[in-house]
Amino acid sequence: MPEVLKNYFLRGRHNLVVTGTHGKTTTTALLAWIMEKTGRKPGYLIGGLPKNFGQGARLNDSKYFVIEGDEYDTAFFDKRSKFIHYLPELVIVNNVEFDHADIFNNLDEIKLSFRRLLNIIPQNGMVVLNGDDANCVDVAKDCLAQMIEVGFSKNCAQRIREVAYSSGGSKFKLGEETFEIPLIGEFNVRNAAMATTAARFYDVPKTEIDNAFKSFSGIARRQEVRGEVRGVKVIDDFAHHPTAIANTLQALRHRYRGHRLWAVFEPRSNTTRRAVFQQRLSDALKAADGVFISQVAKLEQIPEDDRLNPEAVVDAISKAGHPAFYEQDADAIVDRIVPMLRPKDIVAVFSNGGFDNIHEKLLTRLGA
């Protein structure tokens, strides 16, 4: 697929490639919507469902193409990352962490892929880099293209300051200009700052960026409220990496101040089914008031010695003073959690799959 995109759809265009372990989908959608609202009508390919567009991809005659760049391998016969094929003129690097334990052995292998990407950006192109992330700074140190570091630290050319959260969104300064987004959390502020900096490379004025932010509707399965019954909100989120889970829980704390927050997690990705994040998952989930973890998905595919131990994660969380439970499947979780819920509770479900439709099962049982 990446090779088909390169040869038949991306050649001859200004390709804006959004990469990183976390935040790719939201940042890609933000950037595509900014370009859309300025009348540039870009083609795009987004690894999720952006609510403003109602579809994940579009091809047209625009000279701009905004694409989510995944570091996962291209094919069984081409072990280069997908984003290597995307002929980038501008690249956003949101963050670099270890992930995809089924194809990468360590963080150094992932960093090598990002270095290869940054090496193919033309010198008149642009890199928008997370200047707070040491791994990002490391992979970009030999890059020959123009570069702007974005972040909270003093070394960043585009510095994020004066962040304020409300129940409806976030407000922040980027340089000397103030922006508002209808999204919550530090990671979404950074996503918006990265998209803003990228748009400025194409001379998009601030007023048009503001208009795009005000009308941005978000992404399906990113802090998406699936329903509310008897005062209990059920939220669906795609987060499946410890950092993403921790960030989302932090954002939900800002949005729902004073509410009790439950985290329900399905170990389903190729990385979280393995023991590599055993401790980090415990640390991330401790941010909730109560935790449920299901059985590892397709556990027969992972050797027992390499497999995540959900019972041990639950035990570590319990020892930290938070109620935590291991249940085999979605039905067992629903049976146990529903009697424990009370009005104003927030149940955040984390999975990169359907989780046996647990969201609807929770809402139905609450209604009964």
Summary of the structure (lengths in Angstrom):
residues: 368
radius of gyration: 20.6
end to end distance: 45.9
largest distance: 61.8
contacts: 1265
relative contact order: 0.11
helix: 37%
strand: 25%
